[in-house]
Amino acid sequence: MNRQLIQFTKSKKPISEPETKFGGQPNWIKEVEWPLSRATGEPMRFICQIVLSPELFGESEAKVAYIFMTDGKDYVDGTWEPDGGENAVILQPGSTEAPTKKYTKGPTLYQMVKKMFQKRLQPEPCEFKVEGSISDEPDFIPIDQRSELSDSDFEAYARKLEGNKIGGSPIFLQNDEFPDSEPWDLLLQLDSTSVPFYVNFGDAGIGYAFISKDRKKARFLWQCA
């Protein structure tokens, strides 16, 4: 199973091409499709865009995946659910089931930084390029088979799957959780404790984006400790 480990590099200027990145504003390759929160109707926060490289995902009509999650001033429940209407993965080219609007600019990732004359840290929008080589890692082992591993074997297996990455096999914080009964491949694994920006996946949570085997659908969910 191929994966690309993610190394974040802060961009000094806005990225204008549809390359893999976190934060900033999405670089759409088709029409604008900014997803809306089911609860509030407001635009979701843009997390990242992932180029679906053939080395990781094979040949497909979809070329870029755009990942969003509801995260505003007011708390909204259910952002962890793949079909809860509070997160979305938009594939382009492709079709989407989420309600969208043609916002040219919307909420994005931010860092908390110190500003002059401010006692508290203030949010500042940010944007990160992605680097990292492609390598191989073990295939996913379902929980019923993992339970048969010795403690040392499981720890060795888990260490090989942990971290921020594109593609590869998921290592779940809780029980195995895929969007539904269909076969899915891991698109993104994002550990909120080891990223250079704020993202709300609960208590030390990890976000998981999945893409269907036929590359026509994608879903997002998160788990926390």
C-alpha positions in Angstrom: 0.0 0.0 0.0 1.6 3.3 -1.1 1.4 6.4 1.0 3.0 9.9 1.1 4.0 11.2 4.5 3.1 14.8 4.9 5.7 17.5 5.7 4.2 21.0 6.1 6.0 24.0 4.7 4.4 27.4 5.3 3.8 29.3 2.0 5.1 32.9 1.9 2.5 33.8 -0.8 -0.9 32.5 -1.8 -0.8 29.3 -3.8 -2.7 29.8 -7.1 -2.3 26.3 -8.6 -4.5 23.2 -7.8 -1.6 21.5 -6.0 -1.9 19.6 -2.7 -2.0 22.2 0.1 -3.6 22.9 3.5 -5.4 26.2 4.2 -5.5 29.3 2.0 -8.4 29.3 -0.5 -9.3 26.3 -2.7 -8.0 26.4 -6.3 -11.0 24.9 -8.1 -10.3 23.1 -11.4 -14.0 23.2 -12.3 -16.8 25.5 -11.0 -16.8 26.7 -7.5 -18.6 24.3 -5.1 -18.2 25.6 -1.5 -20.2 23.3 0.8 -22.6 24.6 3.4 -23.3 23.4 6.9 -26.6 21.5 7.2 -27.3 23.1 10.6 -26.5 26.7 9.9 -26.4 27.1 6.1 -23.0 28.9 6.5 -19.9 27.9 4.4 -17.8 25.2 5.9 -14.1 25.8 6.8 -11.7 24.8 4.0 -9.1 22.3 5.3 -7.1 21.2 2.3 -7.0 20.1 -1.3 -5.4 16.8 -2.3 -4.2 16.0 -5.8 -5.2 12.4 -6.7 -1.9 11.3 -8.0 -1.8 8.1 -10.1 1.1 6.8 -7.9 -1.2 6.7 -5.0 -4.7 6.4 -6.4 -4.3 5.1 -9.9 -6.0 6.7 -12.9 -9.3 8.3 -12.3 -11.6 11.0 -13.7 -11.4 12.9 -10.5 -8.1 14.8 -10.1 -8.4 16.9 -6.9 -10.3 16.3 -3.6 -11.3 19.4 -1.5 -12.0 18.7 2.2 -14.2 21.0 4.4 -15.7 20.8 7.9 -18.1 23.0 9.8 -16.2 25.2 12.3 -17.6 28.6 13.2 -18.2 30.8 16.2 -21.2 28.7 17.3 -20.7 25.0 18.2 -22.3 22.6 15.7 -22.6 18.9 16.6 -21.9 16.0 14.3 -18.8 17.2 12.5 -17.3 13.7 13.0 -20.0 11.9 11.0 -19.4 11.0 7.4 -23.0 11.7 6.4 -24.0 14.2 9.0 -23.9 17.2 6.7 -21.2 19.0 8.7 -18.2 18.0 6.6 -17.7 17.4 2.9 -15.2 16.1 0.4 -15.7 17.6 -3.1 -14.2 15.7 -6.0 -13.4 17.5 -9.2 -14.2 16.6 -11.9 -17.2 14.8 -10.4 -20.6 15.3 -8.8 -21.4 16.3 -5.2 -24.4 15.5 -3.0 -23.7 18.4 -0.6 -25.4 21.8 -0.9 -23.0 24.3 -2.2 -22.7 28.0 -3.2 -20.3 29.8 -5.5 -18.3 31.6 -2.7 -15.1 33.0 -4.1 -13.7 33.2 -0.6 -14.6 31.5 2.6 -13.4 30.3 6.1 -10.0 28.6 6.0 -7.4 27.2 8.4 -5.7 29.5 10.9 -2.9 29.7 13.5 -3.1 31.4 16.8 -0.5 34.1 16.9 0.6 37.0 19.1 -0.3 40.4 17.8 0.7 43.9 19.0 -1.5 45.4 21.6 -3.4 42.2 22.1 -3.3 40.3 25.4 -4.6 37.0 23.9 -3.4 35.1 20.9 -5.4 36.0 17.7 -6.4 33.7 14.8 -4.4 34.3 11.6 -5.2 32.6 8.2 -2.4 30.3 7.0 -1.5 28.2 4.0 0.9 25.3 3.8 2.6 23.4 0.9 3.1 19.7 1.2 6.3 17.7 0.7 7.1 14.1 1.4 8.3 11.0 -0.5 6.1 8.1 -1.5 6.8 4.8 0.3 5.1 1.5 1.0 3.4 0.5 4.2 1.4 -2.5 5.5 -2.1 -3.3 4.2 -5.0 -2.6 6.6 -5.7 -5.4 9.1 -9.3 -5.5 10.4 -9.9 -5.3 14.1 -10.8 -8.9 14.5 -7.5 -9.9 13.0 -5.5 -7.2 14.9 -6.8 -8.6 18.2 -4.9 -11.8 17.5 -1.6 -9.9 17.3 0.8 -9.8 20.3 1.2 -6.5 22.0 4.6 -6.0 20.5 3.4 -6.9 17.0 0.5 -4.6 17.2 2.6 -1.7 18.4 5.1 -2.3 15.5 2.1 -2.4 13.0 0.6 0.8 14.5 3.8 2.7 14.3 4.1 2.0 10.6 0.6 3.4 10.0 0.6 6.5 12.2 1.2 10.1 11.2 -0.1 12.6 8.7 -0.3 11.1 5.3 -2.0 10.9 1.9 -3.1 7.3 0.9 -1.9 4.2 2.7 -3.8 2.4 5.4 -5.7 4.0 8.4 -4.8 3.4 12.0 -8.0 4.2 13.9 -8.0 5.7 17.4 -11.2 3.7 18.2 -12.9 0.9 16.4 -12.7 0.4 12.6 -14.9 3.0 11.0 -15.4 3.3 7.3 -18.2 5.5 5.8 -20.4 2.5 4.9 -20.3 -1.1 3.8 -18.7 -0.3 0.5 -14.9 -0.7 0.0 -13.0 2.5 0.6 -9.4 3.6 0.3 -7.8 6.0 2.7 -7.4 9.5 1.1 -6.0 11.4 4.1 -5.1 10.8 7.7 -4.6 14.0 9.7 -3.5 14.0 13.3 -4.7 17.2 15.0 -1.9 16.9 17.6 0.9 17.2 15.0 -0.2 19.9 12.6 1.0 23.6 12.5 -2.6 25.0 12.5 -5.8 24.6 14.5 -8.3 22.0 13.5 -11.0 20.7 15.8 -11.2 16.9 15.8 -12.2 16.7 19.5 -9.7 15.6 22.2 -6.4 14.8 20.4 -8.4 13.6 17.4 -7.5 12.2 14.0 -9.4 13.0 10.8 -9.8 10.4 8.1 -10.9 11.1 4.5 -11.8 8.1 2.3 -12.4 7.7 -1.4 -14.4 4.9 -3.1 -12.7 2.3 -5.1 -14.2 3.7 -8.3 -13.0 7.2 -7.3 -16.5 8.7 -7.7 -17.3 9.3 -4.1 -15.4 10.5 -1.0 -16.3 10.9 2.7 -14.7 12.4 5.8 -14.9 11.5 9.5 -12.9 11.9 12.7 -12.3 10.1 15.9 -10.9 11.3 19.2 -9.2 9.7 22.3 
